[in-house]
Amino acid sequence: KVVHAMPAGARPKKYADIDIRTNDLVLMVNAKPLRSAEVFRKLYDAAAPGDTITLGIRRGEQLHLAPFVKMDPKDMPKDRKIIMKKRD
């Protein structure tokens, strides 16, 4: 299950149109059934940067495919974290 999908406007431009949303259920990766997050990680890691990865997704009662090109890790955006503290 997709716990959090970045809003399209916050993604790198070439990934803005990928049709994936929070709460989507990922059923397949490159036509292989997905049974766990560990299997997802193995299939994702096996793909080379530039390879197309296609997710089979269920959203409610609808099924669809969400293809995207695996980004080279060196081109990925840097993590940005915001830490908030309660004022005394």
VOZANU-968809 format. One record per residue (C-alpha): residue number from 0; residue in one letter; x, y, z. Coordinates in steps of 0.1 Angstrom, whole numbers, always signed. Example, Ala and Ser with C-alpha at 12.3 -4.5 7.8 and 13.67 -1.06 7.14 Angstrom:
# VOZANU-968809
rec pos=0; code=A; u=+123; v=-45; w=+78
rec pos=1; code=S; u=+137; v=-11; w=+71
//
This chain:
# VOZANU-968809
rec pos=0; code=K; u=+0; v=+0; w=+0
rec pos=1; code=V; u=+13; v=+35; w=-8
rec pos=2; code=V; u=+16; v=+52; w=+25
rec pos=3; code=H; u=+25; v=+86; w=+10
rec pos=4; code=A; u=+27; v=+98; w=-26
rec pos=5; code=M; u=+43; v=+132; w=-31
rec pos=6; code=P; u=+20; v=+157; w=-48
rec pos=7; code=A; u=+27; v=+159; w=-85
rec pos=8; code=G; u=+39; v=+195; w=-81
rec pos=9; code=A; u=+65; v=+185; w=-56
rec pos=10; code=R; u=+81; v=+157; w=-77
rec pos=11; code=P; u=+109; v=+161; w=-102
rec pos=12; code=K; u=+93; v=+174; w=-135
rec pos=13; code=K; u=+96; v=+141; w=-154
rec pos=14; code=Y; u=+78; v=+123; w=-126
rec pos=15; code=A; u=+49; v=+147; w=-122
rec pos=16; code=D; u=+25; v=+127; w=-145
rec pos=17; code=I; u=+30; v=+93; w=-128
rec pos=18; code=D; u=-5; v=+82; w=-117
rec pos=19; code=I; u=+2; v=+71; w=-82
rec pos=20; code=R; u=-16; v=+83; w=-51
rec pos=21; code=T; u=-16; v=+77; w=-13
rec pos=22; code=N; u=-36; v=+46; w=-4
rec pos=23; code=D; u=-31; v=+30; w=-39
rec pos=24; code=L; u=-25; v=-8; w=-36
rec pos=25; code=V; u=+5; v=-20; w=-56
rec pos=26; code=L; u=-3; v=-55; w=-69
rec pos=27; code=M; u=+25; v=-60; w=-95
rec pos=28; code=V; u=+59; v=-47; w=-104
rec pos=29; code=N; u=+69; v=-54; w=-141
rec pos=30; code=A; u=+42; v=-80; w=-144
rec pos=31; code=K; u=+54; v=-99; w=-113
rec pos=32; code=P; u=+30; v=-104; w=-84
rec pos=33; code=L; u=+39; v=-84; w=-53
rec pos=34; code=R; u=+35; v=-100; w=-20
rec pos=35; code=S; u=+56; v=-78; w=+3
rec pos=36; code=A; u=+76; v=-46; w=+6
rec pos=37; code=E; u=+107; v=-68; w=+5
rec pos=38; code=V; u=+98; v=-82; w=-29
rec pos=39; code=F; u=+91; v=-47; w=-41
rec pos=40; code=R; u=+126; v=-36; w=-29
rec pos=41; code=K; u=+143; v=-66; w=-46
rec pos=42; code=L; u=+125; v=-59; w=-80
rec pos=43; code=Y; u=+132; v=-22; w=-78
rec pos=44; code=D; u=+168; v=-27; w=-69
rec pos=45; code=A; u=+172; v=-52; w=-98
rec pos=46; code=A; u=+163; v=-25; w=-123
rec pos=47; code=A; u=+190; v=-3; w=-137
rec pos=48; code=P; u=+188; v=+35; w=-138
rec pos=49; code=G; u=+170; v=+43; w=-170
rec pos=50; code=D; u=+149; v=+11; w=-170
rec pos=51; code=T; u=+111; v=+15; w=-171
rec pos=52; code=I; u=+94; v=+1; w=-141
rec pos=53; code=T; u=+56; v=-5; w=-144
rec pos=54; code=L; u=+35; v=-8; w=-113
rec pos=55; code=G; u=+1; v=-26; w=-115
rec pos=56; code=I; u=-21; v=-6; w=-91
rec pos=57; code=R; u=-56; v=-10; w=-77
rec pos=58; code=R; u=-73; v=+22; w=-66
rec pos=59; code=G; u=-107; v=+15; w=-52
rec pos=60; code=E; u=-123; v=-8; w=-78
rec pos=61; code=Q; u=-102; v=+3; w=-107
rec pos=62; code=L; u=-70; v=-12; w=-119
rec pos=63; code=H; u=-43; v=+6; w=-139
rec pos=64; code=L; u=-6; v=+6; w=-148
rec pos=65; code=A; u=+18; v=+34; w=-137
rec pos=66; code=P; u=+50; v=+32; w=-156
rec pos=67; code=F; u=+80; v=+53; w=-147
rec pos=68; code=V; u=+118; v=+54; w=-155
rec pos=69; code=K; u=+140; v=+46; w=-126
rec pos=70; code=M; u=+161; v=+76; w=-117
rec pos=71; code=D; u=+198; v=+74; w=-112
rec pos=72; code=P; u=+204; v=+78; w=-75
rec pos=73; code=K; u=+230; v=+105; w=-81
rec pos=74; code=D; u=+203; v=+126; w=-98
rec pos=75; code=M; u=+177; v=+122; w=-70
rec pos=76; code=P; u=+167; v=+153; w=-50
rec pos=77; code=K; u=+184; v=+157; w=-17
rec pos=78; code=D; u=+163; v=+149; w=+13
rec pos=79; code=R; u=+148; v=+179; w=+30
rec pos=80; code=K; u=+135; v=+176; w=+65
rec pos=81; code=I; u=+116; v=+200; w=+86
rec pos=82; code=I; u=+117; v=+197; w=+123
rec pos=83; code=M; u=+92; v=+216; w=+144
rec pos=84; code=K; u=+94; v=+223; w=+180
rec pos=85; code=K; u=+67; v=+235; w=+203
rec pos=86; code=R; u=+74; v=+269; w=+218
rec pos=87; code=D; u=+73; v=+271; w=+256
//
